[in-house]
């Protein structure tokens, strides 16, 4: 069950006792931070949203004359997966069972339990937390598109027998994502067989949020009073209770809902949302499961906003003026620069470096780099909402989210040292680096490697 921190329970109790709810007063749940076209498209499944490539390859900028791709590297989240445990499904089933004993289920409510059980069975059969068939397909197809974008690079990798380095967090779903991705590469070009190295586990690089050097980050999650207070305020917002009550009213008789304490109604609704948002990732393993009818779009968007707020404050830009949630991603940004630099300087001849990790690494990296949607922290007095901040879990870190750098090299006619340019793709959309980085020309997506070394420097 996705909930915030140990400090949240105490802060929530205090918030409720003091009657400190939302500054929005008693607004309807249908008038929440996200009742707009943006969240209608992207706000329903949050960070569990299955992957969709962005951008149009036909509109990518061409490199300057004389430059050719010589190296590519990525950082990718694992693909779609089973939920990591059965707690939320079990919680939903327990309330449904009690309502059944009291003959308190609506016609819609009677149909929910078999759907949840089918989803849990599919997840258990696959293995909780493991990569799903959809997740494997996401990575295979991403790999094929990579080859199609850079055909001359992969021809050179095969012709010159250049190594393709593969690194993972060591967690099974990340390793399986790497395997699916490299299988896509070899399916596209069998000549890559034998050039792709076995996955190497790099926990300090690709699972840094769990490592001893980042104990201060875990202390922030467990004990930070500002974090606990802002998440408690969301939980105590009257719109949370309203959305929960509306969701339950569609499944249970009115007297059963009224008898449930508000905190139990909210807990059930949030567990239902977690199951609801996990279902699309298991579309192959549980094809008959369709939970879309059990939450209205309005209720799903509000509950999805609560999840997005947790992600924003726990892993993303968080509070303005504080870097605790993302400075630890410096190790990964430094490695991107180091690998590109090593190839440019001739210290190795890797054709590609492929990294497979988790949302806990992609979200901080996006914030550190100032990628689209991750550019703004929230003022403690103006909490994050969809109306005042561009961060969206479905866009920043969907399943199989990826950041790709391509290195281009020229061959000077005077025989001098080569120049090197980098362009970046984010979920396969060609994007600019942050504004402090100067491209080679106004509006260009190409940057000199030395310029990136300068503008991406961090403490």
Secondary structure as UniProt FT lines:
FT   HELIX           6..18
FT   TURN            23..26
FT   TURN            29..30
FT   TURN            33..34
FT   HELIX           37..42
FT   TURN            43..45
FT   HELIX           46..48
FT   HELIX           57..59
FT   TURN            65..66
FT   STRAND          68..77
FT   HELIX           87..101
FT   TURN            102..103
FT   HELIX           107..126
FT   TURN            128..129
FT   HELIX           133..149
FT   HELIX           151..159
FT   TURN            160..161
FT   STRAND          164..168
FT   HELIX           172..188
FT   HELIX           190..192
FT   TURN            193..195
FT   STRAND          200..201
FT   HELIX           203..206
FT   HELIX           208..210
FT   HELIX           212..214
FT   HELIX           215..223
FT   HELIX           225..236
FT   HELIX           238..249
FT   TURN            250..251
FT   HELIX           254..259
FT   HELIX           262..279
FT   HELIX           280..282
FT   TURN            283..288
FT   HELIX           292..294
FT   HELIX           297..315
FT   TURN            320..321
FT   TURN            324..326
FT   HELIX           327..329
FT   HELIX           330..344
FT   TURN            345..346
FT   STRAND          352..357
FT   HELIX           359..369
FT   TURN            372..373
FT   TURN            380..381
FT   TURN            386..388
FT   HELIX           393..396
FT   TURN            399..400
FT   STRAND          402..409
FT   TURN            413..414
FT   STRAND          420..426
FT   TURN            427..428
FT   STRAND          429..431
FT   TURN            435..436
FT   TURN            442..443
FT   STRAND          447..448
FT   HELIX           449..455
//
